[in-house]
Amino acid sequence: MERFLLKGIENTGSADISGYRKAGGYNNLAKALAMQPAEIIDEIKKAGLRGRGGAGFPTGMKWTFASVDPKFPKYLLCNADEGEPGTFKDRPILEKNPHLLIEGMAISAHALKTEYGYIYLRGEYPKAKDILDNAIKQAYDEGFLGDNMLGKGIRFHLSVHQGAGAYICGEETALINSLEGKRGQPRLKPPFPVNSGAFSMPTVVNNVETLANVPYVIQIGSAAYSKIGNPECPGPKLFSVSGHVERPGVYELPMGTILREIIYDHCGGIKGGKKLKAVIPGGISTPVLPPDKIDCPMDFVSMPKFGSMLGSGAVIVFDETTCLVRVCYRALKFFEHESCGKCTPCREGTAWLRSIIGRVEEGKGKKEDIDLLVDVAGNIAGKTFCPLGDGAAGVVANFIKHFRSEFEDHINHAGCRFRN
């Protein structure tokens, strides 16, 4: 399919407004400003656009909840805190096509009747911060942002807020707390951000990729957009592929593209001609898949039927030489480090899981450790404020479900036989 989200990013100066406008940039904003806000929301609904941050919630429905709330001002927040291990799909938009995101936010702001927007950017993207700041200035200078967008009397102000490197701030309520200058920890829901978010006002939080899809819906119309990929969750999708493949990178493909096709056709197969051992399909917090489960359509509706989730679309590929116990251990070190500490099951449980898996990895494991890991994971899942605890528990439970023999091998042989 023809690229839209990544269109022209290989060109020098793609982040500059002049190149973006030559390619038709901001024409969709002009088209949208001639529409009524309710018309835009209706188009997004009919297009079937779902959030691309991981949950896959219908974007039009979220916008409707916020739009009918009578409180003002309303806020539009772009979640650019791309901290999920294996996920780097938003980075090309932020660094190579920032005006697409700005245009998407301006259209969304008009639809929501909001005058204020923030791009919450992960602290580990300093280059993107400079690029976004420059792109926003250019948009102000040419009248695409400010008090009088394109002379239509519509006001929208946008700025970048840089995070401090906390993975938890990818969760929308923790992001809002951080934006307000508070500790980045999740809030109890309800109330949901659409009714009580930033500064206790109605707030829409959308991912970078989600907002970058908005101009495309306006350009081609909801009917055409809804025919791309899976009709239940249509549109283009960015997949960031890493690990043991010949051509890792970010690929723009129709939602519902088969995982096997992504690995073997688009990415050139397993590096060095080795055999596939496992795939994490949507970022480290999504359930791992064995080789016989990769004929799955990569979309929000189909993936649960294959025992996993689409998540952020971050595909991590492991070949036959990989120690999956080691992978599981590294994942738990990450979750333990990034737990905000608010919930006891997550704060204590992630450390306990990491300790047990570390013992197994070091060759000091006991036979009962495998069942203990499953038990501890079960006491974390579903008992935390946000999905971080579920992610940690799911990693352990699913690695053991599909690769229990490898854990047993570590225990029986007092260590790893894959490590050099």
C-alpha positions in Angstrom: 0.0 0.0 0.0 1.1 3.6 -0.5 2.7 5.1 2.6 1.0 8.0 4.4 2.4 8.1 7.9 6.0 7.6 6.7 5.6 9.3 3.3 8.7 11.1 2.3 10.7 10.6 5.5 13.7 9.4 3.5 14.0 12.8 1.9 16.4 15.4 3.2 14.6 18.1 5.1 11.4 16.1 5.5 10.9 17.7 8.9 10.8 21.2 7.5 7.4 22.9 6.8 8.4 23.8 3.2 8.8 20.2 2.2 5.7 19.2 4.0 3.6 21.8 2.3 4.9 21.0 -1.1 3.6 17.4 -0.6 0.1 18.8 0.3 0.7 19.2 4.0 -1.9 21.2 6.0 -4.4 21.0 3.1 -6.3 18.5 5.3 -6.3 21.1 8.1 -7.9 23.6 5.8 -10.5 21.1 4.7 -11.2 20.2 8.4 -11.6 23.8 9.5 -14.4 24.2 6.9 -16.2 21.3 8.7 -18.2 21.4 11.9 -16.6 19.8 14.9 -19.3 17.2 15.1 -18.8 16.3 11.4 -15.1 15.5 12.0 -15.9 13.3 15.0 -18.5 11.5 12.9 -15.9 10.9 10.2 -13.5 9.5 12.7 -16.2 7.2 14.1 -17.2 5.9 10.6 -13.6 5.4 9.7 -13.2 3.0 12.6 -9.9 4.6 13.7 -8.7 2.9 16.9 -6.0 4.1 19.3 -2.6 3.0 18.2 -1.0 3.2 21.7 -1.8 -0.4 22.7 -5.4 -0.5 24.0 -7.1 -0.1 20.6 -10.0 2.0 22.0 -12.2 3.6 19.4 -10.9 7.1 18.9 -14.3 8.6 17.8 -16.0 7.2 20.9 -13.3 8.7 23.2 -13.7 12.1 21.4 -17.5 11.9 21.8 -17.2 11.4 25.6 -15.0 14.5 25.9 -17.0 16.6 23.5 -20.3 16.2 25.2 -18.9 17.2 28.6 -20.0 20.8 29.2 -16.8 21.8 31.1 -14.2 24.1 29.5 -11.4 24.4 28.8 -10.7 21.0 27.3 -7.2 19.6 26.7 -5.7 17.5 24.0 -2.6 15.5 25.0 -0.4 13.6 22.6 1.2 10.6 24.3 4.8 10.5 22.8 6.2 8.7 25.8 7.3 5.7 23.7 8.9 3.6 26.5 7.7 0.1 25.8 10.8 -2.1 25.1 11.0 -2.9 21.4 8.8 0.0 20.4 10.2 2.7 18.2 7.3 3.2 15.7 6.5 6.8 16.7 10.1 8.0 16.4 10.1 8.4 12.6 7.0 10.6 12.8 8.5 12.7 15.6 11.9 13.2 14.0 11.1 12.9 10.2 7.5 14.0 9.8 6.6 16.2 12.8 4.2 18.4 10.8 1.9 15.4 10.2 1.5 15.1 13.9 0.9 18.9 14.4 -1.7 18.9 11.6 -3.4 15.9 13.2 -3.5 17.6 16.5 -4.8 20.8 15.0 -7.6 19.0 13.3 -8.4 17.0 16.5 -8.4 20.2 18.5 -11.0 21.8 16.2 -13.1 18.6 16.5 -12.9 18.7 20.3 -13.2 22.5 20.6 -10.1 22.6 22.7 -7.7 25.5 22.7 -4.7 23.9 24.4 -2.6 20.9 23.5 0.6 19.3 24.8 3.0 16.7 23.3 4.2 14.7 26.2 7.6 13.5 24.9 9.8 10.8 26.5 13.0 12.2 28.0 15.1 9.8 26.0 14.2 11.6 22.7 16.2 14.8 22.9 16.6 15.1 19.2 12.9 14.8 18.7 12.4 17.7 21.2 14.5 20.1 19.1 12.7 19.0 15.9 9.3 19.4 17.4 10.0 22.7 18.9 11.2 24.0 15.5 8.2 22.5 13.7 5.8 24.1 16.1 7.4 27.5 15.7 7.2 27.1 11.9 3.5 26.2 12.2 2.8 29.3 14.4 4.7 31.5 11.9 2.6 30.3 9.0 -0.7 30.5 10.8 -1.4 26.8 11.3 -1.4 27.3 15.1 -2.2 30.2 17.3 -5.2 32.5 18.0 -6.5 32.5 14.4 -5.7 29.3 12.6 -5.8 29.9 8.8 -7.8 33.1 9.5 -10.8 31.1 10.6 -10.9 32.6 14.1 -10.2 29.2 15.6 -7.7 29.1 18.5 -5.2 26.3 19.3 -1.9 26.6 21.2 0.5 23.7 21.2 3.8 23.0 23.1 6.1 20.1 24.0 6.4 18.8 27.6 9.4 16.6 28.1 9.2 13.7 30.5 11.9 12.6 32.8 12.3 9.0 31.6 9.6 7.1 33.5 8.0 4.2 31.6 4.9 4.5 33.9 4.1 7.9 32.3 3.1 6.1 29.2 -0.1 5.3 31.2 -2.5 8.2 30.5 -3.3 9.2 34.1 0.3 9.0 35.2 1.2 11.2 32.1 -1.4 13.7 33.3 0.0 13.7 36.8 3.5 14.3 35.4 2.2 17.1 33.2 0.7 18.8 36.2 4.0 18.7 38.0 3.0 15.8 40.3 4.6 12.4 40.8 4.1 10.2 37.7 1.8 7.6 39.2 -1.5 6.3 37.8 -4.8 7.6 39.1 -7.8 5.5 40.1 -10.4 5.3 37.3 -13.2 6.4 37.2 -13.3 9.3 36.7 -11.8 8.9 33.3 -9.6 11.6 31.7 -12.3 12.4 29.1 -14.3 13.9 32.0 -11.6 14.8 34.6 -8.1 14.8 33.2 -5.5 17.5 33.0 -6.2 20.2 35.7 -9.5 18.3 36.4 -10.9 19.2 33.0 -12.1 17.1 30.1 -9.0 15.7 28.4 -8.3 13.5 25.4 -5.1 11.5 25.4 -4.1 10.0 22.1 -0.9 8.3 20.9 1.4 9.9 18.2 0.4 7.4 15.5 -3.3 7.8 16.3 -3.2 11.6 15.8 -1.0 11.1 12.7 -3.9 9.1 11.2 -6.4 11.9 11.5 -5.3 13.9 8.5 -5.5 10.7 6.4 -9.1 10.1 7.4 -9.9 13.7 6.4 -8.0 13.3 3.1 -9.5 10.1 1.8 -12.8 10.1 3.7 -14.1 7.5 6.2 -15.5 5.2 3.6 -12.1 4.7 1.9 -10.2 4.6 5.2 -12.5 1.9 6.6 -11.6 -0.4 3.7 -7.9 -0.5 4.6 -7.0 -3.7 6.4 -9.3 -5.3 8.8 -12.8 -3.8 8.7 -13.2 -4.1 12.5 -10.1 -2.0 13.1 -9.0 -0.5 9.8 -6.3 1.8 8.5 -2.5 1.8 8.2 -0.4 0.5 11.1 3.2 1.1 12.0 5.2 -2.0 13.1 8.6 -1.7 14.7 10.5 -4.9 14.1 13.7 -5.8 15.9 15.7 -8.8 16.9 16.9 -11.6 14.7 15.6 -10.5 11.3 17.5 -9.5 8.2 15.9 -6.1 7.8 14.7 -4.7 11.1 13.0 -1.3 11.1 9.6 0.5 11.0 7.1 -0.7 8.4 3.8 0.9 7.5 1.4 -1.9 6.5 -2.4 -2.4 6.5 -3.9 -3.3 9.9 -4.3 -7.1 10.0 -1.2 -8.0 8.0 -0.1 -11.5 8.9 2.8 -11.8 11.4 4.5 -14.4 9.3 4.4 -12.0 6.3 5.9 -9.2 8.3 8.8 -11.4 9.5 9.6 -13.4 6.3 8.4 -11.1 3.5 9.0 -7.5 4.6 11.9 -8.2 7.0 13.6 -10.8 5.0 13.3 -13.7 7.4 15.4 -14.9 10.3 18.9 -13.5 10.2 21.6 -16.0 9.0 19.0 -18.5 7.9 18.5 -19.7 11.5 15.2 -21.1 12.8 12.6 -19.0 14.6 12.2 -19.7 18.2 9.8 -17.1 19.6 8.1 -13.8 18.8 6.9 -11.0 21.1 4.3 -9.4 18.8 3.4 -6.1 20.4 6.1 -4.9 22.9 7.5 -6.7 25.9 4.2 -6.6 27.8 2.3 -8.7 25.2 2.3 -12.5 25.5 5.1 -14.3 23.6 4.2 -16.6 20.7 5.8 -19.8 19.6 6.6 -20.4 15.9 3.4 -22.3 15.2 1.3 -19.3 16.2 2.6 -16.6 13.8 -0.1 -17.0 11.1 -2.1 -14.4 13.0 -3.5 -11.2 11.6 -1.8 -8.3 13.4 -4.8 -6.3 14.6 -6.7 -5.7 17.9 -9.5 -8.1 17.2 -7.6 -11.1 15.9 -4.6 -11.3 18.2 -6.5 -12.4 21.3 -7.7 -15.4 19.4 -4.1 -16.5 19.0 -3.3 -15.9 22.7 -1.6 -12.6 22.5 -2.3 -8.9 21.9 -1.3 -6.3 19.2 -0.1 -3.8 21.8 2.0 -1.2 20.2 2.9 -3.3 17.2 6.5 -3.8 18.4 7.6 -7.1 17.0 10.6 -8.7 18.7 12.0 -11.8 17.0 14.2 -14.5 18.6 16.1 -17.2 16.8 17.0 -20.7 17.9 20.1 -19.6 19.7 18.2 -17.3 22.2 18.0 -18.1 25.9 14.4 -17.3 26.6 14.9 -17.6 30.4 17.4 -14.8 30.0 14.9 -12.8 27.9 12.3 -13.2 30.6 14.8 -12.2 33.3 15.8 -9.0 31.4 12.1 -8.2 31.0 11.4 -8.6 34.7 14.4 -6.4 35.5 12.8 -3.7 33.4 9.4 -4.0 35.1 10.9 -4.0 38.5 12.9 -0.9 37.8 10.0 0.9 36.2 7.3 0.1 38.7 6.2 3.4 40.3 5.8 1.6 43.7 2.1 2.7 44.2 0.7 -0.8 44.2 2.0 -3.4 46.6 1.4 -6.4 44.3 3.5 -4.7 41.5 6.1 -3.1 43.8 6.9 -6.3 45.7 5.8 -8.8 43.1 8.0 -7.7 40.2 11.1 -7.8 42.5 10.1 -11.3 43.7 9.6 -12.5 40.1 13.0 -11.0 39.0 14.7 -12.7 42.0 13.3 -16.1 41.3 14.0 -16.0 37.5 17.5 -14.7 38.3 18.1 -17.7 40.5 17.0 -20.0 37.7 19.1 -18.2 35.1 22.2 -18.4 37.3 21.8 -22.2 37.7 20.6 -22.1 41.3 16.9 -22.8 40.6 14.8 -25.5 42.2 12.0 -27.6 40.6 9.3 -25.8 42.6 10.5 -22.4 41.4 8.5 -22.7 38.1 5.2 -23.2 39.9 6.2 -20.5 42.4 6.7 -18.1 39.5 3.2 -18.9 38.1 1.7 -18.5 41.6 3.3 -15.1 42.2 2.4 -13.9 38.7 -1.2 -14.9 39.4 -1.2 -12.8 42.6 -0.1 -9.7 40.6 -2.4 -9.9 37.5 -5.6 -7.8 37.8 -4.6 -6.3 41.2 -2.8 -3.1 40.2 -3.8 0.4 39.3 -2.4 0.2 35.8 -1.3 -2.5 33.3 2.4 -2.5 34.3 1.8 -5.3 36.9 -0.3 -7.2 34.4 2.5 -6.9 31.8 5.1 -8.3 34.2 2.8 -11.1 35.3 1.9 -11.9 31.7 5.5 -12.1 30.6 6.3 -14.8 33.2 3.1 -16.7 32.8 3.3 -16.9 29.0 7.0 -17.7 28.7 6.4 -20.6 31.1 3.2 -21.6 29.2 5.0 -22.0 25.9 8.6 -22.7 26.9 8.4 -24.4 30.3 10.9 -27.1 29.1 13.5 -24.4 28.8 13.0 -23.3 32.4 13.2 -27.0 33.4 16.4 -27.4 31.4 18.0 -24.6 33.3 17.1 -26.2 36.6 18.1 -29.7 35.6 21.4 -28.7 34.1 22.2 -25.9 36.7 22.4 -23.2 34.1 21.9 -22.2 30.5 23.1 -24.3 27.6 22.4 -21.6 25.0 24.8 -19.0 26.5 28.3 -19.0 25.1 
